[in-house]
Amino acid sequence: MKKSMKRHTIQDTRTPISMRVFWGILCGTFFFCQMSCNSQKQVVTAQNTDNDPRIKLIDEDLYSGIYQLETSVVRDMKSLKKFYAQINKTRKPGLPVPSVDFSQHTALIICAGAQEADEKVGISFGDENDKELIINIKKHSVAESTANGTSTITYPFYVYTIPSTMKSVHFVKLK
């Protein structure tokens, strides 16, 4: 047999290591992209404490960048866009601004400050007269705490709509 002839061995039929590395990186990148895109989707559920049909939760997120309880009443789209511009400073891509018909609704924004991840904020109508409207804010637990006693601290915000009002709106935090 000639020395220049090459013998075919099992090793010749294997995929080169560089090709296996390429496909591993490609599959890993695809998996990472799929998981990161899906993590931004969330379902907005009703958090009203008394299930009042006049109150509708239109948006919420676990991070607002605001570290103590702050509330605001929004009666125009410019103010709502300004709020979203503030919370989207640290997000790429940012959260979309929900559409609100301000001729029929008033938006209420509650930035809850620091709270545990298993706590949610709900609102309800309080006292109302000709000049003012009281909105009650109450935190409630939605899940049992973890067995080992650890918890995650979040800084959530909630955007609610109520029927349009020109009354002075005051927020009262309930225990």
C-alpha positions in Angstrom: 0.0 0.0 0.0 1.2 3.5 -0.8 2.2 5.8 2.0 0.4 8.7 0.3 -3.0 7.0 0.5 -5.0 8.1 3.5 -6.9 5.6 5.5 -10.4 6.5 6.4 -10.9 6.2 10.1 -13.8 6.8 12.5 -12.2 10.1 13.5 -12.5 11.5 9.9 -16.3 11.2 10.0 -16.8 13.1 13.2 -17.8 16.8 13.2 -14.9 19.0 13.8 -14.8 20.6 17.3 -15.0 24.1 15.9 -18.3 23.2 14.2 -19.7 21.8 17.5 -18.7 24.9 19.3 -20.4 27.1 16.7 -23.7 25.2 16.9 -23.5 25.2 20.7 -23.1 29.0 20.8 -25.8 29.5 18.2 -28.3 27.3 20.1 -27.4 29.0 23.4 -27.8 32.4 21.9 -31.2 31.5 20.5 -32.3 30.0 23.8 -31.2 33.1 25.7 -33.0 35.5 23.3 -36.2 33.5 23.6 -36.1 33.5 27.4 -35.3 37.2 27.7 -38.1 38.2 25.3 -40.6 36.1 27.1 -39.6 37.5 30.5 -40.9 40.9 29.6 -44.4 39.8 28.9 -46.7 40.0 31.8 -50.4 39.7 32.5 -52.2 42.5 34.1 -54.8 41.2 36.6 -57.3 43.1 38.7 -56.0 44.1 42.1 -59.0 46.0 43.3 -59.8 45.3 46.9 -63.5 45.6 46.5 -63.9 44.7 42.8 -65.5 48.1 42.0 -66.3 48.1 38.3 -65.4 51.9 38.2 -61.7 51.1 38.9 -59.7 49.4 36.3 -56.0 48.4 36.5 -54.4 49.2 33.1 -50.7 48.7 33.8 -48.3 47.5 36.5 -44.7 46.6 36.8 -42.3 45.5 39.6 -39.8 48.3 39.2 -40.6 52.0 39.1 -37.4 53.5 40.3 -39.3 55.4 43.1 -38.3 54.2 46.6 -41.2 55.6 48.7 -44.9 55.7 48.3 -45.9 58.4 45.8 -49.3 58.9 44.2 -50.5 61.1 41.4 -53.6 62.0 39.5 -53.2 62.3 35.7 -55.8 64.1 33.6 -53.9 64.4 30.3 -51.8 62.3 28.0 -48.8 64.6 28.3 -48.5 63.9 32.1 -48.9 60.2 31.5 -46.1 60.2 28.9 -43.9 62.2 31.3 -44.4 59.5 34.0 -43.5 56.7 31.6 -40.4 58.7 30.3 -39.2 58.8 34.0 -39.6 55.1 34.6 -38.3 54.1 31.2 -34.9 55.9 31.8 -33.4 52.6 32.9 -35.2 50.3 30.5 -34.3 49.4 26.9 -36.8 48.9 25.4 -39.1 51.0 27.6 -42.6 50.1 28.6 -45.3 51.3 26.2 -47.6 54.1 27.4 -51.1 52.8 27.7 -53.8 54.6 25.8 -56.4 56.3 28.0 -59.4 58.3 26.9 -59.0 61.3 29.2 -62.4 62.7 28.1 -64.0 59.7 29.9 -61.3 58.6 32.4 -58.8 59.9 35.0 -55.6 57.9 35.6 -54.3 57.3 39.1 -50.7 56.3 39.5 -49.5 54.6 42.7 -45.8 54.0 43.1 -45.8 51.7 46.1 -42.2 52.2 47.2 -40.3 49.2 48.7 -42.3 46.1 49.3 -42.0 42.4 49.2 -42.7 40.7 45.9 -45.7 38.8 47.3 -47.5 42.0 48.2 -49.8 43.9 45.9 -51.5 47.2 46.1 -55.2 47.6 45.7 -57.4 50.7 45.7 -61.0 51.4 46.5 -63.3 54.4 46.6 -63.5 56.1 50.0 -65.6 59.1 51.0 -66.8 61.4 48.3 -68.5 64.8 48.4 -69.0 67.7 46.0 -65.4 68.9 46.2 -63.2 65.9 46.9 -62.8 62.2 46.4 -60.9 59.9 48.8 -59.1 56.9 47.3 -58.1 54.2 49.8 -54.8 52.4 49.2 -54.3 49.0 50.8 -51.5 46.5 50.5 -52.4 42.8 50.6 -50.5 39.6 50.3 -51.1 37.5 47.2 -49.0 34.5 48.1 -47.5 32.8 51.2 -44.0 33.8 52.0 -41.1 31.5 51.2 -40.3 28.7 53.6 -36.7 29.8 54.3 -37.8 33.4 55.2 -36.1 35.2 52.3 -38.0 37.6 50.1 -37.5 39.9 47.2 -37.9 43.6 47.5 -39.6 45.3 44.6 -40.5 49.0 43.9 -43.7 48.5 41.9 -46.1 51.0 40.3 -49.7 50.6 39.3 -51.8 52.7 36.8 -55.5 52.7 37.4 -58.3 54.5 35.6 -61.5 55.8 37.2 -64.4 57.7 35.6 -63.4 61.3 34.7 -63.6 63.7 37.6 -62.5 67.2 38.3 -62.8 66.8 42.1 -59.7 67.0 44.2 -58.4 63.4 44.7 -56.8 62.5 48.0 -55.1 59.2 48.8 -55.4 57.5 52.2 -53.1 54.6 53.0 -55.0 51.9 55.0 -53.3 49.4 57.3 
